[in-house]
Amino acid sequence: MRAKIKYILLVYFLMPVLLAQPKQFNLISGNCQLFNGNVYAFGISGQKQNSSCVIYKLNQQLKVQDSLIVNLGKTPADNYLQVFSDTLHNYLNVYIQRKDKKLITILRLNKLFELTATIEDVDVARLNSISNFENELFYYKNDVYTVKSQTDTGGKQFYLNKYTLKSELKNFEYEPKWQFPFERKNINSAHIFYADKKQVMLYVNVSGGLKFGQWILKVNSVTGKLIRGTKLNDKGESTSYQYGTFLMDTTSKTLSVIGQRFTEAQFDQRTNKLAISNALFASIYLMDIDSAGEVILKQDFKIPINEPKTTSKKTISNYLLRLNNLNKNREGFSFNGDIYKNTNTTLCYLYANTVSYKLITEDETLVLEKNSVGTNPAIEKYYFNTDKMDMNGKLCVDSLVQFETIFYKGLNFPIKKYFKTVDNSPVWLLTRSDIKKNSINYTVLSPVNKIYQLTVVDDILKSKDPSIIILSPTQFILSSQEEYGKFQLKLVAW
């Protein structure tokens, strides 16, 4: 009996995917959304001449807790596009559109699963209109912050704008509250990364003039007035500090910022020259900024670059680190680095690895725990190919003028869906768009018998409108319209 139990436990721990549990609904054009800790499945149901939208509320074990039916009138059920949703302003917003019209019906539900508004005949062009015209958006409760630039004969002017939601019962439209104008000259970019009821914080790159360098700006969220600007560069320093991620300590009011840094020889934005090929190490920084805007900690760290032994000395290798998941504990700090690699002179980089790093406190200073920057052959095997049109895992900018945005801009087709560490071993949930098969692939990369293996979870045709929801570090959901009238959720434990 003991031997049998040991065998079962051994199989349990070696399996990268432990359980896949499907649940089907009689829905057309189905979709799903995670909202307030619950999973919502919704779609169209009905007869030939009459249809309705059905919304199911489920727990994270996919057990139905409640349901709601909204009559859509005398329209055939197959005359609707795929239903979609979002959770803007702490509501579940379900959007329904007929195939023959450019008008949308919005069903808005609160956290209590109450239908608070049914908004009909919203023009597609006016749907959440503020997001259609602004690239840099940040939502905080019922407020929206945007960065907008305007070019005229005097040059380019940047503005930080604040808008407030007009009504929760109508299509989301916004009333302008204030506008903060940046200095007229030399602002290259601005990125909003934090907001609360008192302040808005931005990473700003100034590409010339007396204020040349990178800054953290703190703006009063009520008045729109500048509270403080903190320069990341020391006086006379030409090093560039790229934004990676941040950690806000709400108790001490201390802001920690971390990212990759480059010497002037590596990246000179005055002349737009980048020279990081075949570097021996990647350099990062960590800064703590107090509530008064003073830098109270600033340290740099060098991470060795570990090139595969098979790499030719003539091969170009450029590495960028997009840092995320910064945490602080008694030992110091921990964070993850998504590693992107380039092997040519273009400004496109491919996702190649994720590594967990630690900064350990020793004698009142921080020391980087031994680690390196390098590629993961299994990840390259998973999706690398020679098709220049394949955008899987690809991160690009058009010119070096936009270089700082590559460290925080979104990816169109991210490969890494989730990353975790299990028993000191990194594990990935990967996804890719397969052009030849016209499908979306979901795969787990994990150690099996101490050897890393790629294990396919599912390969779903794009015609089935697949999507994924991460529930926790151990569970995710795959959704798909398996056939007409059968919408499926598959709960996967891994």
C-alpha positions as CSV (number, residue, x, y, z in Angstrom):
1,M,0.0,0.0,0.0
2,R,2.8,2.4,0.9
3,A,4.6,1.6,-2.4
4,K,1.3,2.4,-4.3
5,I,1.0,5.8,-2.5
6,K,4.6,6.7,-3.3
7,Y,4.0,5.8,-6.9
8,I,0.9,8.0,-7.1
9,L,2.7,10.9,-5.4
10,L,5.7,10.5,-7.8
11,V,3.4,10.7,-10.9
12,Y,1.5,13.7,-9.3
13,F,4.7,15.7,-8.9
14,L,6.2,14.8,-12.3
15,M,3.1,15.7,-14.3
16,P,3.3,19.3,-15.6
17,V,-0.4,19.4,-16.2
18,L,-2.4,17.8,-13.4
19,L,-6.0,18.2,-14.4
20,A,-8.1,19.4,-17.3
21,Q,-11.8,19.7,-16.5
22,P,-14.2,20.9,-19.2
23,K,-17.7,22.5,-18.7
24,Q,-20.0,23.3,-21.6
25,F,-22.8,25.8,-22.0
26,N,-25.6,26.0,-24.6
27,L,-24.4,29.3,-26.0
28,I,-23.5,30.9,-29.3
29,S,-20.7,33.5,-29.7
30,G,-19.6,32.8,-26.2
31,N,-16.9,34.4,-24.1
32,C,-15.8,34.7,-20.5
33,Q,-14.3,37.1,-18.0
34,L,-12.7,37.1,-14.5
35,F,-14.3,39.7,-12.3
36,N,-14.3,40.2,-8.5
37,G,-12.9,36.7,-7.9
38,N,-15.6,35.0,-10.0
39,V,-15.7,33.6,-13.5
40,Y,-18.4,34.8,-15.9
41,A,-19.5,32.9,-19.0
42,F,-21.8,34.6,-21.4
43,G,-23.1,34.3,-24.9
44,I,-26.2,34.3,-27.1
45,S,-29.1,31.8,-26.7
46,G,-32.4,31.5,-28.5
47,Q,-34.6,30.2,-31.3
48,K,-34.6,31.2,-35.0
49,Q,-36.5,34.5,-34.5
50,N,-35.8,35.4,-30.9
51,S,-32.7,35.5,-28.9
52,S,-31.3,36.5,-25.5
53,C,-28.0,37.0,-23.8
54,V,-27.3,34.6,-21.0
55,I,-24.7,35.3,-18.3
56,Y,-23.5,32.7,-15.8
57,K,-21.7,33.5,-12.6
58,L,-19.3,30.7,-11.6
59,N,-16.8,30.1,-8.8
60,Q,-13.2,29.3,-9.6
61,Q,-14.1,25.5,-9.7
62,L,-16.6,26.3,-12.5
63,K,-19.7,25.6,-10.4
64,V,-22.6,27.8,-11.4
65,Q,-23.6,30.2,-8.6
66,D,-26.2,32.3,-10.5
67,S,-27.4,33.2,-13.9
68,L,-29.1,36.1,-15.7
69,I,-31.1,36.2,-19.0
70,V,-31.6,39.4,-20.9
71,N,-34.0,39.4,-23.9
72,L,-32.5,40.8,-27.1
73,G,-35.7,40.8,-29.2
74,K,-36.6,39.2,-32.5
75,T,-33.2,38.7,-33.9
76,P,-31.8,35.2,-34.9
77,A,-29.2,34.0,-32.4
78,D,-26.6,33.4,-35.2
79,N,-26.8,37.0,-36.3
80,Y,-24.5,38.2,-33.5
81,L,-20.7,38.6,-33.4
82,Q,-18.7,37.1,-30.6
83,V,-19.8,38.8,-27.3
84,F,-16.9,40.6,-25.6
85,S,-16.4,42.3,-22.2
86,D,-14.2,44.3,-19.9
87,T,-14.2,45.3,-16.2
88,L,-13.7,49.1,-16.6
89,H,-14.7,51.1,-13.5
90,N,-15.3,48.0,-11.4
91,Y,-18.2,46.8,-13.5
92,L,-18.7,43.8,-15.6
93,N,-19.4,45.3,-19.0
94,V,-20.8,42.9,-21.6
95,Y,-20.9,44.1,-25.2
96,I,-23.3,42.7,-27.8
97,Q,-23.2,43.5,-31.5
98,R,-25.2,42.3,-34.4
99,K,-23.4,41.3,-37.6
100,D,-25.4,43.7,-39.8
101,K,-25.1,46.8,-37.6
102,K,-22.4,49.1,-36.1
103,L,-24.4,49.5,-33.0
104,I,-23.7,47.8,-29.6
105,T,-25.8,46.9,-26.6
106,I,-24.0,47.1,-23.3
107,L,-25.1,45.1,-20.3
108,R,-23.5,46.5,-17.1
109,L,-23.4,44.4,-13.9
110,N,-22.0,45.3,-10.5
111,K,-20.1,43.1,-8.0
112,L,-23.4,41.8,-6.6
113,F,-24.4,40.4,-10.0
114,E,-27.1,43.0,-10.4
115,L,-27.9,44.4,-13.8
116,T,-27.4,48.1,-13.2
117,A,-27.8,49.3,-16.8
118,T,-28.8,48.2,-20.3
119,I,-27.5,50.7,-22.8
120,E,-28.7,50.2,-26.3
121,D,-27.7,51.6,-29.7
122,V,-24.2,52.7,-28.9
123,D,-22.2,53.5,-32.0
124,V,-19.0,51.4,-32.2
125,A,-16.9,54.5,-32.8
126,R,-18.2,56.0,-29.5
127,L,-17.6,52.9,-27.4
128,N,-15.2,54.0,-24.6
129,S,-14.2,56.7,-26.9
130,I,-11.3,58.0,-24.9
131,S,-9.3,54.8,-25.5
132,N,-9.6,55.2,-29.3
133,F,-7.6,58.4,-29.4
134,E,-5.0,58.0,-26.6
135,N,-2.1,55.5,-26.5
136,E,-1.0,56.3,-22.9
137,L,-4.0,55.6,-20.6
138,F,-4.2,54.9,-16.9
139,Y,-7.5,54.2,-15.0
140,Y,-8.0,54.8,-11.3
141,K,-11.5,54.1,-10.1
142,N,-13.7,56.6,-12.1
143,D,-10.8,58.7,-13.2
144,V,-8.8,58.4,-16.4
145,Y,-5.4,59.9,-17.0
146,T,-3.9,60.3,-20.5
147,V,-0.7,61.6,-22.0
148,K,-1.2,63.5,-25.2
149,S,1.3,65.2,-27.5
150,Q,0.6,68.0,-30.0
151,T,3.0,69.2,-32.6
152,D,3.0,72.7,-34.1
153,T,5.6,75.2,-35.4
154,G,7.0,75.7,-31.9
155,G,7.7,71.9,-31.6
156,K,6.1,69.1,-29.7
157,Q,4.1,69.8,-26.5
158,F,3.1,67.0,-24.1
159,Y,0.1,67.2,-21.8
160,L,-1.1,65.1,-18.9
161,N,-4.9,65.1,-18.9
162,K,-7.4,64.0,-16.2
163,Y,-10.9,63.0,-17.1
164,T,-13.8,61.8,-14.8
165,L,-16.6,59.4,-15.7
166,K,-19.8,61.3,-16.4
167,S,-22.3,58.5,-15.7
168,E,-22.1,54.8,-14.7
169,L,-25.5,54.3,-16.3
170,K,-24.5,55.3,-19.8
171,N,-21.8,54.5,-22.3
172,F,-18.5,55.5,-20.7
173,E,-18.0,59.1,-21.5
174,Y,-15.7,61.5,-19.6
175,E,-15.6,65.1,-18.4
176,P,-12.2,66.8,-18.6
177,K,-11.0,68.0,-15.1
178,W,-7.6,69.5,-15.7
179,Q,-4.6,69.6,-18.0
180,F,-1.0,69.6,-16.9
181,P,1.4,71.0,-19.6
182,F,4.9,69.6,-19.6
183,E,7.8,72.0,-20.4
184,R,7.7,73.0,-24.0
185,K,11.1,71.7,-25.2
186,N,12.9,68.4,-25.2
187,I,10.3,66.1,-23.7
188,N,10.7,62.8,-25.6
189,S,8.1,60.6,-23.9
190,A,6.0,60.3,-20.7
191,H,4.6,57.1,-19.1
192,I,2.0,57.0,-16.4
193,F,2.7,54.1,-14.0
194,Y,0.8,54.9,-10.7
195,A,-2.2,56.9,-9.5
196,D,-4.2,57.2,-6.3
197,K,-6.6,59.8,-4.8
198,K,-3.7,62.2,-4.0
199,Q,-1.1,61.9,-6.8
200,V,-0.2,60.7,-10.3
201,M,3.3,59.4,-11.1
202,L,5.0,59.4,-14.4
203,Y,8.4,58.3,-15.9
204,V,9.5,61.1,-18.2
205,N,12.4,61.1,-20.6
206,V,14.0,64.5,-21.4
207,S,16.2,64.2,-24.5
208,G,18.0,67.5,-24.5
209,G,18.5,70.8,-22.8
210,L,19.5,71.6,-19.2
211,K,17.1,69.0,-17.8
212,F,18.4,66.2,-20.0
213,G,17.9,62.8,-18.4
214,Q,15.1,60.6,-16.9
215,W,12.7,61.9,-14.3
216,I,9.9,60.7,-11.9
217,L,7.2,63.3,-11.8
218,K,4.6,63.5,-9.1
219,V,1.5,65.5,-10.0
220,N,-1.4,66.4,-7.6
221,S,-4.4,64.3,-8.8
222,V,-6.9,66.9,-7.5
223,T,-5.4,70.2,-8.7
224,G,-3.2,69.0,-11.6
225,K,-0.2,70.9,-10.2
226,L,3.3,69.5,-10.1
227,I,4.3,68.3,-6.6
228,R,7.9,67.3,-7.3
229,G,10.2,66.1,-10.0
230,T,13.0,63.7,-9.1
231,K,15.8,63.2,-11.5
232,L,17.2,59.6,-11.7
233,N,20.5,60.8,-13.1
234,D,23.2,62.3,-10.8
235,K,24.4,65.8,-11.7
236,G,26.5,65.6,-14.8
237,E,25.7,61.9,-15.3
238,S,25.1,60.8,-18.9
239,T,23.8,57.2,-18.1
240,S,20.2,56.5,-19.2
241,Y,17.8,54.9,-16.8
242,Q,15.1,52.9,-18.4
243,Y,11.8,52.3,-16.6
244,G,11.1,48.7,-15.6
245,T,8.7,48.5,-12.8
246,F,7.9,50.0,-9.4
247,L,6.9,49.1,-5.8
248,M,4.9,51.6,-3.7
249,D,5.3,51.1,0.1
250,T,2.1,52.7,1.3
251,T,3.2,52.6,5.0
252,S,6.6,54.4,4.5
253,K,5.4,56.3,1.4
254,T,8.5,55.1,-0.3
255,L,8.6,54.5,-4.1
256,S,11.1,51.9,-5.4
257,V,11.9,52.0,-9.1
258,I,14.0,49.4,-11.0
259,G,15.1,49.0,-14.6
260,Q,17.9,48.5,-17.0
261,R,20.6,51.2,-17.4
262,F,22.9,52.1,-20.2
263,T,26.1,54.1,-20.3
264,E,26.4,56.9,-22.8
265,A,28.7,54.7,-24.9
266,Q,26.0,52.0,-25.0
267,F,23.1,54.3,-25.7
268,D,23.5,57.9,-26.8
269,Q,20.1,59.4,-27.4
270,R,21.5,62.8,-28.4
271,T,22.9,61.1,-31.5
272,N,20.5,58.1,-31.5
273,K,23.2,55.5,-31.4
274,L,22.9,52.1,-29.7
275,A,26.0,49.9,-29.1
276,I,25.2,46.9,-26.9
277,S,26.2,44.1,-29.1
278,N,28.0,41.2,-27.4
279,A,28.2,43.0,-24.0
280,L,29.6,41.0,-21.2
281,F,26.9,42.0,-18.7
282,A,23.6,43.8,-18.4
283,S,23.4,46.6,-15.9
284,I,20.3,47.4,-13.8
285,Y,19.5,50.0,-11.1
286,L,17.3,50.2,-8.0
287,M,16.3,53.5,-6.5
288,D,14.2,54.4,-3.4
289,I,12.5,57.8,-3.4
290,D,10.9,59.1,-0.3
291,S,7.6,61.1,0.0
292,A,9.5,64.3,-0.4
293,G,10.9,63.2,-3.7
294,E,14.5,62.7,-2.4
295,V,16.5,59.7,-3.6
296,I,17.4,57.8,-0.4
297,L,18.9,54.7,-2.1
298,K,20.5,54.3,-5.4
299,Q,22.5,51.2,-6.4
300,D,23.6,49.6,-9.7
301,F,24.1,45.9,-10.4
302,K,25.9,44.1,-13.2
303,I,24.3,40.8,-14.3
304,P,26.7,38.5,-16.4
305,I,25.5,37.6,-19.9
306,N,25.7,33.9,-20.5
307,E,25.9,33.1,-24.2
308,P,25.4,29.5,-25.4
309,K,28.8,27.8,-26.1
310,T,27.6,27.1,-29.6
311,T,27.3,30.8,-30.4
312,S,29.9,32.1,-32.9
313,K,32.0,35.0,-31.9
314,K,30.8,36.7,-35.2
315,T,27.2,36.4,-34.1
316,I,25.6,39.6,-32.9
317,S,23.8,39.3,-29.5
318,N,21.9,42.2,-28.0
319,Y,19.9,41.7,-24.7
320,L,17.2,43.8,-23.2
321,L,15.6,43.2,-19.8
322,R,12.0,44.1,-19.0
323,L,11.7,43.9,-15.2
324,N,8.5,43.1,-13.4
325,N,7.1,41.6,-10.2
326,L,9.2,43.7,-7.8
327,N,8.7,42.6,-4.2
328,K,10.4,43.5,-0.9
329,N,11.0,41.2,2.1
330,R,13.2,40.9,5.1
331,E,16.1,39.7,3.0
332,G,15.9,42.5,0.4
333,F,14.2,42.6,-2.9
334,S,13.1,40.0,-5.5
335,F,12.0,40.6,-9.1
336,N,11.7,38.9,-12.5
337,G,13.4,39.8,-15.7
338,D,11.9,39.0,-19.1
339,I,14.8,38.6,-21.4
340,Y,14.6,39.7,-25.0
341,K,17.3,39.0,-27.6
342,N,18.2,40.5,-30.9
343,T,20.8,38.9,-33.3
344,N,20.8,41.6,-36.0
345,T,20.9,45.4,-36.4
346,T,17.1,45.9,-36.4
347,L,15.1,47.3,-33.5
348,C,13.1,44.1,-33.0
349,Y,13.7,41.8,-30.1
350,L,12.4,38.3,-29.4
351,Y,11.3,36.9,-26.0
352,A,14.0,34.4,-25.0
353,N,13.7,33.7,-21.2
354,T,12.5,34.8,-17.8
355,V,14.8,34.7,-14.8
356,S,14.1,35.4,-11.1
357,Y,16.6,37.6,-9.4
358,K,17.2,38.6,-5.7
359,L,18.9,41.5,-4.1
360,I,20.1,40.5,-0.7
361,T,20.9,42.9,2.1
362,E,24.5,42.6,3.4
363,D,26.2,45.1,5.7
364,E,23.6,47.8,4.9
365,T,24.0,47.4,1.1
366,L,22.3,45.3,-1.5
367,V,24.1,42.5,-3.3
368,L,22.8,40.7,-6.3
369,E,22.5,36.9,-5.7
370,K,24.5,35.0,-8.3
371,N,22.6,34.7,-11.6
372,S,22.9,35.6,-15.2
373,V,21.2,36.8,-18.4
374,G,20.7,34.2,-21.2
375,T,18.4,32.5,-23.5
376,N,16.3,29.4,-22.9
377,P,16.7,26.9,-25.7
378,A,13.4,25.2,-25.0
379,I,11.6,28.6,-25.4
380,E,13.4,29.2,-28.7
381,K,12.5,25.7,-29.8
382,Y,8.8,26.4,-29.0
383,Y,8.3,29.3,-31.3
384,F,11.4,30.6,-33.1
385,N,11.2,30.4,-37.0
386,T,12.5,32.3,-40.0
387,D,9.2,33.9,-40.9
388,K,9.8,37.7,-40.7
389,M,6.0,38.3,-40.6
390,D,5.6,36.1,-37.5
391,M,5.0,38.6,-34.6
392,N,4.9,36.0,-31.8
393,G,7.0,37.2,-28.9
394,K,8.3,40.1,-30.9
395,L,9.0,43.5,-29.4
396,C,9.8,46.4,-31.8
397,V,10.2,50.1,-32.1
398,D,10.4,52.1,-35.3
399,S,13.4,54.1,-34.3
400,L,15.8,54.8,-31.4
401,V,13.8,57.9,-30.7
402,Q,11.2,55.5,-29.2
403,F,13.8,53.3,-27.5
404,E,12.7,53.9,-23.9
405,T,9.1,52.7,-24.7
406,I,10.3,49.2,-25.6
407,F,10.8,48.6,-21.9
408,Y,7.1,49.1,-21.0
409,K,5.0,49.0,-24.1
410,G,2.5,46.1,-24.6
411,L,3.2,43.2,-26.8
412,N,0.7,42.2,-29.6
413,F,1.5,38.5,-29.3
414,P,3.2,37.7,-26.0
415,I,4.7,34.2,-25.7
416,K,4.9,34.1,-21.9
417,K,1.5,33.9,-20.4
418,Y,2.6,33.1,-16.8
419,F,5.8,32.3,-15.0
420,K,6.3,30.8,-11.6
421,T,8.8,28.9,-9.5
422,V,8.0,25.5,-8.1
423,D,10.5,23.8,-5.8
424,N,13.2,26.2,-7.0
425,S,12.5,25.3,-10.6
426,P,11.1,27.9,-13.1
427,V,7.9,26.9,-14.9
428,W,6.3,28.6,-17.9
429,L,2.8,28.7,-19.4
430,L,3.5,29.6,-23.0
431,T,1.2,30.5,-25.9
432,R,1.7,31.2,-29.6
433,S,-0.3,31.9,-32.7
434,D,0.3,29.2,-35.3
435,I,-0.2,30.7,-38.8
436,K,0.0,27.4,-40.7
437,K,-2.5,25.6,-38.5
438,N,-4.5,28.7,-37.9
439,S,-4.7,27.9,-34.3
440,I,-3.6,29.1,-30.8
441,N,-1.3,26.8,-28.9
442,Y,-1.0,26.6,-25.1
443,T,2.0,24.7,-23.7
444,V,3.6,24.2,-20.3
445,L,7.4,24.2,-20.0
446,S,8.5,22.4,-16.9
447,P,11.0,19.9,-15.5
448,V,10.0,16.2,-15.9
449,N,12.5,13.9,-14.3
450,K,14.8,16.9,-14.0
451,I,14.7,17.4,-17.8
452,Y,12.7,20.4,-19.1
453,Q,9.9,19.4,-21.5
454,L,7.3,21.2,-23.5
455,T,3.9,19.7,-22.8
456,V,1.0,20.8,-25.0
457,V,-2.1,21.6,-23.0
458,D,-4.3,22.4,-26.0
459,D,-4.2,23.6,-29.6
460,I,-7.4,25.4,-30.5
461,L,-8.5,26.6,-33.9
462,K,-8.8,30.4,-34.2
463,S,-12.2,29.9,-35.6
464,K,-13.3,28.7,-32.2
465,D,-12.3,32.1,-30.7
466,P,-10.1,30.7,-27.9
467,S,-9.0,32.8,-24.9
468,I,-7.3,32.2,-21.6
469,I,-7.9,33.4,-18.0
470,I,-5.2,33.0,-15.3
471,L,-7.0,32.3,-12.0
472,S,-4.0,31.7,-9.8
473,P,-0.4,30.4,-9.9
474,T,-1.9,26.8,-10.1
475,Q,-5.0,27.2,-12.3
476,F,-6.1,28.7,-15.5
477,I,-9.1,28.5,-17.8
478,L,-9.2,27.9,-21.6
479,S,-12.4,28.9,-23.4
480,S,-13.6,28.1,-26.9
481,Q,-16.7,27.9,-29.0
482,E,-16.4,24.2,-29.7
483,E,-19.3,24.1,-32.1
484,Y,-22.5,25.9,-32.8
485,G,-24.4,26.2,-29.5
486,K,-21.6,24.7,-27.4
487,F,-19.3,27.1,-25.6
488,Q,-16.7,25.4,-23.4
489,L,-14.6,26.3,-20.4
490,K,-11.7,24.1,-19.5
491,L,-10.3,24.3,-16.0
492,V,-6.6,23.4,-16.0
493,A,-4.5,22.7,-12.9
494,W,-0.8,22.8,-13.4
